[in-house]
């Protein structure tokens, strides 16, 4: 499976979007998922580019989290902005990465992404609780490259 279109069904994408909405319900943090076939650059570097391209580095509290997936390369990166990285435990992204890896190894991509989103959302809620004047700064749609 190397095509981005074949990676998730439309219903699975909708479930992921709903997970993002749920995860962001109690936080000012922003979570995005980006899927593309492959990267000619190191995956971490490409995730940084996508993060910037999606304007995730423009959030008020620097609290965006990107789950970047290169389908054909079978690689993913969880990339958090400066604000969230300052406050989460050192091993936080490692724990989230393990959750995704365990599901991905079984071919359960949707569930891995959803659990990673919900885990990131709980941590964001702890450090960046939703306030009455917060707005959703970024789209919740799964972006594709």
C-alpha positions as a Markdown table, in Angstrom:
| # | Residue | x | y | z |
|---|---|---|---|---|
| 1 | Unk | 0.0 | 0.0 | 0.0 |
| 2 | Unk | 1.8 | 3.1 | -1.2 |
| 3 | Unk | -1.0 | 5.4 | -2.4 |
| 4 | Unk | -2.1 | 8.1 | -0.1 |
| 5 | Unk | -5.7 | 7.6 | -1.3 |
| 6 | Unk | -5.6 | 3.9 | -0.2 |
| 7 | Unk | -4.1 | 4.5 | 3.2 |
| 8 | Unk | -7.4 | 5.5 | 4.8 |
| 9 | Unk | -11.0 | 5.2 | 3.7 |
| 10 | Unk | -13.2 | 8.3 | 3.7 |
| 11 | Unk | -14.9 | 7.0 | 6.8 |
| 12 | Unk | -11.6 | 6.4 | 8.6 |
| 13 | Unk | -10.6 | 10.0 | 7.7 |
| 14 | Unk | -13.8 | 11.2 | 9.2 |
| 15 | Unk | -13.1 | 9.3 | 12.4 |
| 16 | Unk | -9.7 | 10.9 | 12.6 |
| 17 | Unk | -11.2 | 14.3 | 12.1 |
| 18 | Unk | -13.7 | 13.6 | 14.9 |
| 19 | Unk | -10.8 | 12.5 | 17.1 |
| 20 | Unk | -9.1 | 15.8 | 16.5 |
| 21 | Unk | -12.3 | 17.7 | 17.4 |
| 22 | Unk | -12.6 | 15.6 | 20.5 |
| 23 | Unk | -9.0 | 16.0 | 21.5 |
| 24 | Unk | -9.1 | 19.8 | 20.9 |
| 25 | Unk | -12.4 | 20.2 | 22.8 |
| 26 | Unk | -10.7 | 21.1 | 26.1 |
| 27 | Unk | -7.5 | 22.7 | 24.9 |
| 28 | Unk | -6.3 | 25.7 | 23.0 |
| 29 | Unk | -3.8 | 23.3 | 21.4 |
| 30 | Unk | -4.0 | 22.4 | 17.7 |
| 31 | Unk | -3.5 | 18.9 | 16.2 |
| 32 | Unk | -3.1 | 18.1 | 12.5 |
| 33 | Unk | -2.5 | 15.0 | 10.5 |
| 34 | Unk | -0.6 | 15.1 | 7.2 |
| 35 | Unk | -0.2 | 12.1 | 4.9 |
| 36 | Unk | 1.9 | 11.9 | 1.8 |
| 37 | Unk | 3.4 | 9.1 | -0.3 |
| 38 | Unk | 7.1 | 9.7 | 0.4 |
| 39 | Unk | 9.8 | 12.3 | 1.2 |
| 40 | Unk | 13.1 | 12.9 | -0.5 |
| 41 | Unk | 14.3 | 14.6 | 2.6 |
| 42 | Unk | 14.8 | 13.2 | 6.1 |
| 43 | Unk | 11.4 | 12.7 | 7.6 |
| 44 | Unk | 11.9 | 14.9 | 10.6 |
| 45 | Unk | 13.0 | 17.7 | 8.3 |
| 46 | Unk | 10.0 | 17.2 | 6.0 |
| 47 | Unk | 7.7 | 17.2 | 9.0 |
| 48 | Unk | 9.1 | 20.6 | 10.0 |
| 49 | Unk | 8.4 | 21.9 | 6.5 |
| 50 | Unk | 4.8 | 20.6 | 6.5 |
| 51 | Unk | 4.3 | 22.1 | 10.0 |
| 52 | Unk | 5.3 | 25.5 | 8.6 |
| 53 | Unk | 3.4 | 25.0 | 5.3 |
| 54 | Unk | 0.2 | 24.3 | 7.3 |
| 55 | Unk | 0.9 | 27.4 | 9.4 |
| 56 | Unk | 1.1 | 25.4 | 12.6 |
| 57 | Unk | 3.9 | 27.6 | 13.8 |
| 58 | Unk | 1.5 | 30.5 | 13.8 |
| 59 | Unk | -0.6 | 29.4 | 16.8 |
| 60 | Unk | -0.8 | 32.0 | 19.6 |
| 61 | Unk | 0.7 | 29.7 | 22.3 |
| 62 | Unk | 3.0 | 27.7 | 20.0 |
| 63 | Unk | 1.1 | 24.5 | 20.9 |
| 64 | Unk | 0.5 | 22.7 | 17.6 |
| 65 | Unk | 1.2 | 19.0 | 17.2 |
| 66 | Unk | 1.6 | 17.4 | 13.7 |
| 67 | Unk | 1.4 | 13.7 | 13.0 |
| 68 | Unk | 3.3 | 13.4 | 9.7 |
| 69 | Unk | 3.1 | 10.1 | 7.8 |
| 70 | Unk | 5.0 | 9.1 | 4.7 |
| 71 | Unk | 3.0 | 6.1 | 3.5 |
| 72 | Unk | 5.4 | 4.5 | 0.9 |
| 73 | Unk | 8.4 | 5.1 | 3.2 |
| 74 | Unk | 6.6 | 3.5 | 6.1 |
| 75 | Unk | 7.8 | 6.4 | 8.4 |
| 76 | Unk | 6.0 | 8.9 | 10.6 |
| 77 | Unk | 7.0 | 11.8 | 12.8 |
| 78 | Unk | 5.2 | 13.4 | 15.7 |
| 79 | Unk | 6.3 | 17.0 | 15.7 |
| 80 | Unk | 5.3 | 19.5 | 18.5 |
| 81 | Unk | 5.8 | 23.2 | 18.5 |
| 82 | Unk | 8.1 | 25.0 | 21.0 |
| 83 | Unk | 5.3 | 25.8 | 23.5 |
| 84 | Unk | 4.2 | 22.2 | 23.9 |
| 85 | Unk | 7.7 | 20.8 | 23.9 |
| 86 | Unk | 8.7 | 23.1 | 26.8 |
| 87 | Unk | 6.1 | 21.5 | 29.1 |
| 88 | Unk | 5.6 | 17.9 | 28.2 |
| 89 | Unk | 7.7 | 15.1 | 29.9 |
| 90 | Unk | 10.9 | 14.2 | 28.1 |
| 91 | Unk | 9.6 | 10.8 | 27.0 |
| 92 | Unk | 6.2 | 12.1 | 26.0 |
| 93 | Unk | 6.6 | 11.9 | 22.2 |
| 94 | Unk | 8.4 | 8.5 | 22.6 |
| 95 | Unk | 5.3 | 7.1 | 24.4 |
| 96 | Unk | 3.0 | 8.5 | 21.7 |
| 97 | Unk | 5.3 | 7.1 | 19.0 |
| 98 | Unk | 5.1 | 3.7 | 20.6 |
| 99 | Unk | 1.3 | 3.8 | 20.5 |
| 100 | Unk | 1.3 | 4.5 | 16.8 |
| 101 | Unk | 4.0 | 2.0 | 16.0 |
| 102 | Unk | 2.2 | -0.8 | 17.8 |
| 103 | Unk | -1.0 | -0.2 | 15.8 |
| 104 | Unk | 0.9 | 0.5 | 12.5 |
| 105 | Unk | 2.7 | -2.9 | 12.8 |
| 106 | Unk | -0.7 | -4.6 | 12.9 |
| 107 | Unk | -1.9 | -2.5 | 9.9 |
| 108 | Unk | -4.4 | -0.6 | 12.1 |
| 109 | Unk | -3.4 | 2.8 | 10.9 |
| 110 | Unk | -6.6 | 4.6 | 11.7 |
| 111 | Unk | -6.6 | 3.4 | 15.3 |
| 112 | Unk | -3.0 | 4.3 | 15.8 |
| 113 | Unk | -3.5 | 7.8 | 14.5 |
| 114 | Unk | -6.7 | 8.2 | 16.7 |
| 115 | Unk | -4.9 | 7.1 | 19.9 |
| 116 | Unk | -1.9 | 9.3 | 19.1 |
| 117 | Unk | -4.3 | 12.3 | 18.6 |
| 118 | Unk | -6.2 | 11.6 | 21.8 |
| 119 | Unk | -3.0 | 11.1 | 23.8 |
| 120 | Unk | -1.6 | 14.4 | 22.5 |
| 121 | Unk | -5.0 | 16.1 | 23.3 |
| 122 | Unk | -4.8 | 15.0 | 26.9 |
| 123 | Unk | -1.3 | 16.4 | 27.3 |
| 124 | Unk | -2.3 | 19.6 | 25.6 |
| 125 | Unk | -5.3 | 19.9 | 27.9 |
| 126 | Unk | -3.1 | 19.6 | 30.9 |
| 127 | Unk | -0.8 | 22.4 | 29.8 |
| 128 | Unk | -3.0 | 24.5 | 27.5 |
| 129 | Unk | -6.6 | 24.3 | 28.9 |
| 130 | Unk | -9.4 | 25.7 | 26.8 |
| 131 | Unk | -10.5 | 29.2 | 27.8 |
| 132 | Unk | -13.8 | 30.8 | 26.9 |
| 133 | Unk | -12.1 | 33.1 | 24.3 |
| 134 | Unk | -10.2 | 30.4 | 22.5 |
| 135 | Unk | -10.8 | 29.8 | 18.8 |
| 136 | Unk | -9.9 | 26.9 | 16.6 |
| 137 | Unk | -6.9 | 28.4 | 14.8 |
| 138 | Unk | -6.3 | 25.6 | 12.3 |
| 139 | Unk | -8.4 | 23.2 | 10.2 |
| 140 | Unk | -9.0 | 19.7 | 11.6 |
| 141 | Unk | -9.0 | 18.1 | 8.1 |
| 142 | Unk | -6.4 | 15.5 | 7.2 |
| 143 | Unk | -4.1 | 17.2 | 4.8 |
| 144 | Unk | -2.4 | 15.3 | 2.0 |
| 145 | Unk | 0.6 | 15.9 | -0.1 |
